[in-house]
């Protein structure tokens, strides 16, 4: 063929004396799988016969076919520079194992089509012809392929893969931390280039018979997806799930402890034995003893289970995102035999208050009269108002958690409703457990104490919350049980550390963790309601926010305030002696 003709018409080829138009589909088009298949039948080489052996006629036919090709690109597949995705996932650490997996991947991508044809060519004449054409194309395009592989620049409009372009896609796809100009990015580009070079060498070796074809089930020793580390999975899970601060602190603690025991590993490398080593390490840890009255004790099985569950959730997240394909090593773990048994002498089970204990508590100066605002534990004539008096009372008559009361807004106290109630739901101050809203009846016993008058007294347009002086937590969000951020501040902490030991201390085990806390009000409320005539478990489970049975959820669904209030409004504690509410401020 005339060199001038090839220069002016770069996509013309002479095959067996007949001129043809041959042009490779740009990589950017091939990446749009659906359009690539619809428009070009998935063929990377666009070939049309110009139906002539004469150069002059080939030149005339060339223009029409070239216009047809350009029209296909512009009409259905137009080359577009897609914006980089708005990634929610944090960037992951690049490892040597990643680079090995990348090189393996691009060796297979490069040599794979030839590998398959080599197997089929020996038994199928059509495959043999295709293989001959592909080998001819490679020989013809050898210089362009070599230039593309060795290129250090991007080129999405190129007909051949370029390592720099592929590296950009990998960095976005997997989420590597590899900023522009960094050695990490350079290493990824080098790994892609290495794999492509190995792939082309394998193609040459297949053609000469120096190596035998491999079967499809022979794959690289590792895949990029399987190189994600547990730390990477946790970081992605944290960022996408937007965990509240408490859960964030707990999962980071669990990750740090796990890596302290077994080291930093990929998800594919973690074995169940590693998880059991982690559990046994945790079972030998102690907590407590940092504050007065706090008992040094082993980490509970519940806490150990929770840390494993948090890490397991991160692995499940990676599986759901299809960035890890293996089994979750944290699933179906047997804790028995790996966790130290609880010594009941120092860690008695949590329980509800008894009526006699409630009477002792409500006889404390905190409720009946103290010396002053700053001396609430000594008897006197001063009455504590606001959250000091009403928080324990409301907790006792609603079964609400500390966080649910601390973040309760005045707009969620519906006194004027035909069925007076509280609305417990997520708001800007806290989240609720299980993220599920519910309505809690305001019992007649609570109203008879003057609760409505208290609400009116603080609803002056300046306050947003039911207990405005209850110090808002530094960390917002729900946790697995009560909300420690609310429980460890203000009135609840003072109640647990001073009122309970002062009133019940004589009956409590010395040197043991207290078996009753503010949270015990919740158990007392549920026990009282459960014993009240004609209040079914369906009703009180709904009110306290406990999960309904599967059958109830399926066939009954939501239990409304119109159903709970009439049944519960008269519920009350038998034998309970409550103080008179403090006078309202003038």
RAVEN-V432969 format. One record per helix or strand of 2 or more residues. SS is the DSSP state (h for helix, s for strand). FROM is the first residue (numbers start at 1). TO is the last residue. Records with the same first field share a line. If there is no record, write none. Layout:
SS: FROM-TO, FROM-TO
This chain:
h: 3-8, 27-30, 33-40, 55-77, 96-121, 125-140, 142-150, 163-175, 183-208, 225-227, 230-241, 245-262, 267-269, 272-283, 301-320, 355-361, 365-368, 387-398, 402-406, 410-412, 433-435, 444-448, 451-458, 484-487, 490-507, 520-531, 537-544, 550-555, 561-568
s: 12-15, 18-24, 45-49, 286-287, 297-298, 370-372, 375-379, 413-414, 421-424, 438-441
